[in-house]
Amino acid sequence: MSNQKYPPGWDEHRVQEVIAHYENQTEDEEFAEIEAALQAENTTLMAVPTELVPEVRALLARKLSA
């Protein structure tokens, strides 16, 4: 098995917690989370063509590390 590489601050335990959170969510909780994201201030949700996702992630990473 290959070694996993995680972003800074992440490890196997944190990944498993996130997976468990979403696997155990009820449909109502899922919709409430989506609704909260849509109403969050200073946040924009948009569709990005799949082929541009790596570039968008890199841009966000540069912005967050600056």
N, C-alpha and C positions, 0 to 999 in steps of 0.2 A: 504494500500500500504506500502511496506517495504521501509526503508531508504536505499538509494543508497550509496555505498562506492566508492570513487574515489581515484585514485593515488594522491600523493602530487602534488599540483599545478593545479589540475583539478577540475571542478565543472560542474553542469548541463549545464550552458551556453557554456562552452568550448566544451563539448560533442556535443551539438546541432550545434555549428559552424563547427565542423569536419564533422558531418553527412551532413549538408547542402553543404559543400565544395564538397564532393564526389557525392552527389545526383545531383548537378548542373553542374558537369564537362561534357564537351563535350568529344566525343570519341578521338578527336585529343589531347585534354588536358590530358586525361588519358594516352595515349600512350607516350606523351612527358614526363610526370612525371615518368613513368616506365623507359624510356630511360635514363633520368637523374639519376635515382637510379642505373641503371646498370653501368653508367660511373663515379659514385662518387668515389673519392679517399678514401683510407683507409676503404673501406666498402666491405664486401663479402656477396653475396646473396647465400643462399643454401636451399635445401629442407630438412626438418627435419620431421622424422616420428611423426605423431600426438601424439602418447603416450609419446614422449619425450619433447613436447612443454612446459609443466609446469616446467620441470627441466631446460630447456634452459632459460626460462624467469627468473627463480630464480637465475641462474648463472649470467645473465645480470644485474639483480637488485643488487646483491651483488657487482658486479664489479663497477656499477655506484655509489653506496653509499660509496664505499671505498675511 
